């Protein structure tokens, strides 16, 4: 996962960020409930902690567990952190969906290129 973190930081232009990755987290390690990953960031210091739940704790959801896509999703939160939360629930949900769509597209494009 550390290699994936390094790769995607470079791809997304986040090399100047200090990002601590904590993967294989239990639900008790997570601040948010019922999520595959979460990010706490500080845009001024360009630092973040990304937590990704363990596969065994992900459970049987409709969408299969994909650690790399979850990592990219969380990194995109760092990339777009200056947009912040608007206070408008609908706008924030749309922004989150766009981040998820972008993460899926980026990971899918990488996998097609590599023939995965």
Beta strands, then each sheet from edge to edge (+ up, - down):
strand 1: 18-25
strand 2: 37-42
strand 3: 47-53
sheet 1: 1+ 3+ 2-
end
